[in-house]
Amino acid sequence: MSSPDRIERRELVAALAAATTLSGCSALGDDSDDGSGETVNPALRSTPTRSEPFDTVAESAVAERLTVSPSLLIGSEERSGGRLIGVYDPATLTELRTLRTGGRSVVTPDGVVVEQTPTATATYALPETDARWRDERRLRLLAFGDGLWFRVAGDGPETVLRLDTDEWQIVWEQSVGELVSWTDSHLLTHDGDGLVCREPDTGAVRWRTTLPDPVEPSLDTTSRRVGDAIAVVDGRRVDLLAAEAGTHRGRHTPDGQFAPRRTVGHDGTVVCGGPDAAMVGLDTTTGDLRWRVDEPATTPVAVGPVVYATGFDGGRVTTGVDRRNGTVRWRRPGAVGAVGGAGAYVIDGETLTAVGSSGTVQWRRRHGLSSVTTPGLGSPAGGVDGPPVTVRDGRVSFWTPEAVRVWAVPDGSERVRLDGLSVESAVLGPDGRLFLSTGSRLGVIDA
């Protein structure tokens, strides 16, 4: 593949003038405003209309899916016979390397490619493309961070190994019984007699504990570290354990049909939600029930002073619940797309609303995209089929295949409005830059 060419703005005017503009946003005003009296944000009245969007462009790029870090921009797309990965300098969009992988591959934000086939796993360091490490076994990537953790597939007991990506050596490999769950602070397994907690960096056993009516690992079993506690949720009950010693602090077994699954936690409270209309807050020191909320919006998305939860009640609704006592502070239509900056960003039809923890509307903006699908409940951000909503470095963005929007977090001033493009991927990078791909074109905009 040839290196991408830098294209000056004047060369793009004719091609993109009809498709894209950057202009002021339409303000909806406060929560009582029905949106009929739209105005242009005064802060952007003097912003000239741009005849094309990109500050820098690379042609013939591999950029169907984008991942960005401070030092690398990584694009990937499926091709016949495997996956093609392109590595770019995010400052200039200069192509550094391309790599074709077979089977299933995973790209980490810091530039590690893990290629997994039915019989072997190979690992590459980008921008270099030579395989740094290969294992002729069937491995499945569990997690990445300061190293890579793999689950060794087989018919016998579960085996987990950690690979160091500085020296590209196996740091530890252990038979761990039956895997229960994993976080960046602990690896929980079940050895037939009870739970075993291991240190992820070294594989060393931190503690063992036997619970009454032991946990039966299943697809519904999860765990979450909340302060000095670990909450283990298996779909039937919630067990609270001391993170450092494994001491059993308490158990909550819900009444009725409530099956706890998704958990969030903060400052001594773990919040659990299930598929039905209930959400509970538990004391992490005892496991005691602090509160229960029977609201339609009961899948917790994030927690701070309030629990942001999304559910369905004739339509998507978002609820803000006081983390300390379960008081419902506010309720509004729409689904949480992301949390950060000013609070929660709620999508309702053609409107994106920034809602503070007290329920105060920080700003509302009409994005004008009738094709936007309101998120559901499946993803970490509360959506399964809606536009990816991202909050990063003072910007909030989302995109659809037809358009991209970026607003400033503090006041909702519109930074980017792109329409009429065929967008395959868009991602906010460091320093307020927006990277996006349209077909084989890769571009960057100062947002």
Secondary structure, 3 states (H helix, E strand, C coil): CCCCCCCCHHHCHHHHCCCECCCCCEECCCCCCCCCCCEECHHHCCCCCCCCCCCEEECCCCCCEEEECCCCEEEEEEECCEEEEEEECCCCCCEEEEEEECCEEEECCCCEEEEECCCCEEEEECCCCCEEEEECCCEEEEEECCCEEEEECCCCCEEEEEEECCCCEEEEEEEEEEEEEECCCCEEEECCCCEEEECCCCCCEEEEECCCCCCCCCCCCEEEEECCEEEEECCCCEEEEECCCCCEEEEECCCCCCCCCEEEEECCEEEEECCCCCEEEEECCCCCEEEEECCCCCEEEEECCEEEEEEECCCEEEEEEECCCCCEEEEEECEEEEEECCEEEEEECCEEEEECCCCCEEEEEECCCCCCCCCCCCCCCCCCCCCCEEEECCEEEEEECCEEEEEECCCCCEEEEEECCCEEEEEECHHHEEEEEECCEEEEEEC
